[in-house]
Amino acid sequence: MTDERITRFEKRQEELKKMSDQQLKERFWTLCEQVVAPIVELAKTHTSPSIERAVLLRMGIDSLSSHGVVDRIQEAGLLAKGAGHVVLKLSQKSGKDVRTAATAILDDKAVLEGLF
């Protein structure tokens, strides 16, 4: 290690020694949020129909249906929310399982109106 790096480490170490457990926990979570924030932003803005179909497949929705569901969700402008999230939200709203919710999206795209 370089002398400069060691000096910075020792300085940070002294600052952390002065903190209480509660302050350390708060500092930890603040740093975690800073690290994760760019990843969360990227996930919010970067998805694709193929990624969303893969999510639906893992939720137990068949391949053919997942294509149609993703298309309907994209037409409704909700793909950025995540197809799985949309199907789950509709499932919870209707009190039915996710497969039935997916079928409802295929049968009637109006079920997506006002969902969010």
C-alpha positions as CSV (number, residue, x, y, z in Angstrom):
1,M,0.0,0.0,0.0
2,T,1.1,3.5,-0.6
3,D,1.6,5.9,2.2
4,E,-1.2,8.1,1.0
5,R,-3.7,5.2,1.0
6,I,-2.6,4.1,4.5
7,T,-3.1,7.7,5.7
8,R,-6.6,7.9,4.2
9,F,-7.5,4.5,5.8
10,E,-6.2,5.6,9.2
11,K,-8.2,8.9,9.0
12,R,-11.4,7.0,8.1
13,Q,-10.8,4.5,10.9
14,E,-10.5,7.3,13.4
15,E,-13.7,8.9,12.2
16,L,-15.6,5.6,12.5
17,K,-14.3,4.9,16.0
18,K,-16.0,8.1,17.2
19,M,-19.4,6.8,15.9
20,S,-22.0,5.0,18.0
21,D,-23.5,1.7,16.9
22,Q,-26.6,3.5,15.7
23,Q,-24.5,6.0,13.7
24,L,-22.5,3.2,12.2
25,K,-25.7,1.4,11.1
26,E,-27.1,4.7,9.6
27,R,-23.8,5.2,7.7
28,F,-23.8,1.6,6.5
29,W,-27.3,2.0,5.0
30,T,-26.6,5.3,3.5
31,L,-23.5,3.9,1.7
32,C,-25.6,0.8,0.6
33,E,-28.2,3.1,-0.9
34,Q,-25.5,5.1,-2.7
35,V,-24.0,1.9,-4.1
36,V,-27.4,0.4,-5.2
37,A,-29.0,3.6,-6.6
38,P,-27.3,3.5,-10.1
39,I,-28.2,-0.2,-10.4
40,V,-31.8,0.5,-9.5
41,E,-31.9,3.4,-12.0
42,L,-30.5,1.3,-14.7
43,A,-33.1,-1.4,-14.0
44,K,-35.9,1.1,-14.2
45,T,-34.9,2.4,-17.6
46,H,-33.4,-0.7,-19.3
47,T,-35.7,-3.6,-19.9
48,S,-36.8,-5.4,-23.0
49,P,-39.7,-7.6,-24.1
50,S,-37.4,-10.6,-24.0
51,I,-36.3,-10.0,-20.4
52,E,-40.0,-9.5,-19.4
53,R,-41.0,-12.7,-21.2
54,A,-38.3,-14.5,-19.2
55,V,-39.7,-13.2,-16.0
56,L,-43.2,-14.3,-16.9
57,L,-41.9,-17.8,-17.8
58,R,-40.3,-18.1,-14.3
59,M,-43.7,-17.1,-12.8
60,G,-45.2,-20.1,-14.5
61,I,-46.8,-18.5,-17.5
62,D,-46.3,-20.5,-20.7
63,S,-44.2,-19.2,-23.6
64,L,-47.0,-18.4,-26.0
65,S,-49.0,-16.5,-23.5
66,S,-46.0,-14.6,-22.2
67,H,-45.4,-13.2,-25.7
68,G,-49.0,-11.9,-25.9
69,V,-49.0,-10.6,-22.3
70,V,-45.8,-8.6,-22.8
71,D,-47.1,-7.2,-26.1
72,R,-50.3,-6.0,-24.3
73,I,-48.3,-4.6,-21.4
74,Q,-46.0,-2.7,-23.8
75,E,-49.0,-1.4,-25.8
76,A,-50.4,0.0,-22.5
77,G,-47.1,1.7,-21.8
78,L,-46.5,-0.3,-18.6
79,L,-43.4,-2.4,-19.7
80,A,-41.1,-0.2,-17.7
81,K,-43.0,-1.2,-14.5
82,G,-42.0,-4.9,-15.3
83,A,-44.4,-7.4,-16.8
84,G,-44.1,-9.6,-13.8
85,H,-45.0,-6.7,-11.5
86,V,-48.0,-5.8,-13.7
87,V,-49.3,-9.4,-13.7
88,L,-48.8,-9.7,-10.0
89,K,-50.5,-6.4,-9.3
90,L,-53.5,-7.5,-11.5
91,S,-53.5,-10.8,-9.7
92,Q,-53.7,-9.1,-6.3
93,K,-56.3,-6.7,-7.4
94,S,-58.5,-9.5,-8.8
95,G,-57.8,-12.0,-6.1
96,K,-56.8,-14.6,-8.7
97,D,-53.6,-16.5,-9.4
98,V,-51.0,-15.1,-11.8
99,R,-51.8,-17.4,-14.7
100,T,-55.5,-16.3,-14.6
101,A,-54.3,-12.6,-14.4
102,A,-52.1,-13.2,-17.5
103,T,-55.1,-14.8,-19.3
104,A,-57.2,-11.7,-18.4
105,I,-54.6,-9.4,-19.9
106,L,-54.7,-11.5,-23.1
107,D,-58.5,-11.6,-23.2
108,D,-59.1,-7.9,-22.4
109,K,-56.4,-5.2,-22.5
110,A,-58.8,-2.9,-20.7
111,V,-57.9,-4.7,-17.4
112,L,-54.6,-2.8,-17.4
113,E,-56.3,0.6,-17.3
114,G,-56.0,2.3,-14.0
115,L,-53.9,-0.5,-12.6
116,F,-51.1,1.9,-11.5
